[in-house]
Amino acid sequence: MIPALGLLAGIVIGIVLKPDVPIWLQPYLPIAVIAALDAVFGAVRAVLDGIFDDKVFVVSFLSNVVVAAFIVYLGDQLGVGSQLSTGVIVVLGVRIFSNVAAIRRHLFSA
């Protein structure tokens, strides 16, 4: 429940403060958000399965964001940034939907 509350608090803070994102950071922000969402949905699934560990969540959250940003950076340096960004989004999107499906099955027994 804590990860979901943290996500909700982050969304509210972002809407209220409306921070400006520097131009150099703009290509990495969507990827970082998707990577963070993957970690949050994984944490919610772990809570429902009764195996949540806060240390694992923090490491997963940070490593997902750093690795995803590094892949996009590497793609930019190689001139194929959009293709690698798409690959990262597809992989993390599949994981997000898998976690959401598991959450749905757990909550609704369906």
TAKAFEN-V143717 format. One record per helix or strand of 2 or more residues. SS is the DSSP state (helix for helix, strand for strand). FROM is the first residue (numbers start at 1). LEN is the number of residues. If there is no record, write none. Layout:
ss: {SS:SS}
from: {FROM:FROM}
len: {LEN:LEN}
This chain:
ss: {helix:helix:helix:helix}
from: {2:23:54:81}
len: {16:27:25:28}
